[in-house]
Amino acid sequence: MIKFVAILVPLYFTQQFIHELAHGTVAIIFGGKINGIYFNIYGGRVDSVIPNIPYVILLTGLSGGLIASLILMLVYFATRAFWVEFNILTVAFSLTNLFTGIIEGLFYDSYVSSLSSWSYIFLPFFLLSAYIFRRKLITTYPKPRFKTY
């Protein structure tokens, strides 16, 4: 359990940083301005001003989750031979970022105005993703059985 938490905390803040950095980068690409990026235990937020153009709002909302999800999946495929705990968390964060990106893109106004309400959806989704992927890893890669003579 200590190993799991030791991996969870740095990975959580790293993926949060990537997620918010992606929002900020896309906002700048489309002519927006970044006033700051904030983090706490509950997540992160980019304080930005973006043009009020529907496709810019959609892409800025989608970008954080989609880019973070892509990077986390690349990390998973590059490191999947190492720790099972790291693999489980990487994939769970990746799927949660994908889900978050879709929510942020499609429901941007509602998401920004009531962020705390939306955050109750993400934790169960993360836990469900971790549970399902853990079961998949265990059934795909069972522990080796050694013969005793």
Wavefront OBJ file of the C-alpha trace (Angstrom):
o trace
v 0.000 0.000 0.000
v 2.854 2.405 0.783
v 4.353 1.692 -2.635
v 0.983 2.435 -4.237
v 0.671 5.814 -2.457
v 4.331 6.622 -3.175
v 3.539 6.253 -6.879
v 0.070 7.838 -6.730
v 1.004 11.233 -5.279
v 3.807 12.237 -7.706
v 1.923 10.773 -10.665
v -1.223 12.679 -9.683
v 0.523 16.053 -9.635
v 2.522 15.260 -12.790
v -0.575 14.359 -14.776
v -2.370 17.419 -13.367
v 0.502 19.636 -14.537
v 0.462 18.084 -18.037
v -3.329 18.471 -18.210
v -3.322 22.154 -17.258
v -0.257 22.918 -19.387
v -2.075 21.480 -22.404
v -5.080 23.759 -21.762
v -2.773 26.745 -21.476
v -0.781 25.887 -24.589
v -3.877 25.499 -26.760
v -5.318 28.732 -25.364
v -2.128 30.592 -26.350
v -2.108 28.990 -29.816
v -5.601 30.366 -30.475
v -4.768 33.864 -29.239
v -5.673 33.537 -25.581
v -3.794 34.820 -22.572
v -2.737 32.856 -19.487
v -2.957 34.705 -16.175
v -1.828 31.747 -14.057
v -1.955 28.027 -13.434
v -3.031 26.866 -9.974
v -2.801 23.466 -8.291
v -4.058 21.959 -5.081
v -4.954 18.509 -3.803
v -8.329 18.644 -5.585
v -6.924 19.424 -9.021
v -5.694 22.307 -11.088
v -7.011 25.280 -12.944
v -5.760 27.515 -15.727
v -6.801 31.115 -15.319
v -7.020 32.161 -18.949
v -8.817 34.461 -21.338
v -9.713 32.787 -24.626
v -11.553 34.120 -27.682
v -15.312 33.574 -27.515
v -15.359 31.372 -30.620
v -17.145 28.012 -30.274
v -14.422 25.835 -31.819
v -11.711 27.555 -29.732
v -13.711 26.920 -26.551
v -14.255 23.291 -27.587
v -10.598 22.666 -28.456
v -9.303 24.419 -25.341
v -11.626 22.329 -23.185
v -10.785 19.058 -24.920
v -7.035 19.649 -25.061
v -6.132 19.106 -21.412
v -7.668 15.677 -21.084
v -6.823 14.424 -24.563
v -3.154 15.469 -24.513
v -2.622 14.256 -20.943
v -4.334 10.958 -21.803
v -2.128 10.492 -24.862
v 1.084 11.239 -22.937
v 0.084 8.903 -20.090
v -0.651 6.077 -22.531
v 2.751 6.605 -24.162
v 4.335 6.405 -20.697
v 2.376 3.225 -19.999
v 3.536 1.525 -23.210
v 7.125 2.606 -22.569
v 7.173 1.344 -18.952
v 4.659 -1.487 -18.783
v 7.319 -4.052 -17.908
v 8.205 -2.315 -14.620
v 5.663 -1.934 -11.791
v 2.126 -3.224 -11.867
v 1.023 -0.411 -9.531
v 2.494 2.232 -11.831
v 0.786 0.618 -14.830
v -2.582 0.567 -13.097
v -2.347 4.211 -12.047
v -1.028 5.396 -15.402
v -3.895 3.795 -17.321
v -6.496 4.916 -14.758
v -5.247 8.516 -14.928
v -5.150 8.279 -18.722
v -8.765 7.109 -18.971
v -9.893 9.669 -16.399
v -8.141 12.445 -18.344
v -9.838 11.278 -21.533
v -13.221 11.347 -19.778
v -12.431 14.751 -18.230
v -11.390 16.175 -21.601
v -14.670 15.138 -23.171
v -16.658 16.652 -20.288
v -14.613 19.877 -20.376
v -14.990 20.191 -24.137
v -18.681 19.440 -24.422
v -19.917 21.111 -21.225
v -17.345 23.914 -20.906
v -19.599 26.640 -19.456
v -21.216 24.313 -16.943
v -17.864 22.753 -16.057
v -16.126 26.084 -15.423
v -19.021 27.586 -13.453
v -19.576 24.560 -11.180
v -16.230 22.773 -11.065
v -16.774 21.351 -7.595
v -19.958 19.551 -8.674
v -18.233 17.926 -11.648
v -15.300 16.724 -9.559
v -17.549 14.182 -7.792
v -17.828 12.291 -11.085
v -14.090 11.962 -11.690
v -13.023 10.111 -8.522
v -15.458 7.196 -8.993
v -14.462 7.039 -12.671
v -10.773 6.908 -11.691
v -11.376 4.185 -9.087
v -13.487 2.137 -11.497
v -10.801 2.453 -14.193
v -8.093 1.353 -11.754
v -10.192 -1.602 -10.564
v -11.060 -2.810 -14.070
v -7.510 -2.459 -15.377
v -6.090 -4.164 -12.266
v -8.363 -7.143 -12.876
v -7.326 -7.203 -16.533
v -3.626 -7.198 -15.599
v -4.093 -9.985 -13.072
v -5.977 -12.204 -15.526
v -3.634 -11.397 -18.432
v -0.383 -11.782 -16.514
v -0.961 -14.307 -13.713
v 1.760 -14.865 -11.165
v 4.146 -17.600 -12.297
v 3.820 -20.916 -10.542
v 7.000 -22.647 -9.597
v 7.266 -26.396 -9.557
v 8.545 -27.957 -6.408
v 10.300 -31.278 -6.579
l 1 2 3 4 5 6 7 8 9 10 11 12 13 14 15 16 17 18 19 20 21 22 23 24 25 26 27 28 29 30 31 32 33 34 35 36 37 38 39 40 41 42 43 44 45 46 47 48 49 50 51 52 53 54 55 56 57 58 59 60 61 62 63 64 65 66 67 68 69 70 71 72 73 74 75 76 77 78 79 80 81 82 83 84 85 86 87 88 89 90 91 92 93 94 95 96 97 98 99 100 101 102 103 104 105 106 107 108 109 110 111 112 113 114 115 116 117 118 119 120 121 122 123 124 125 126 127 128 129 130 131 132 133 134 135 136 137 138 139 140 141 142 143 144 145 146 147 148 149
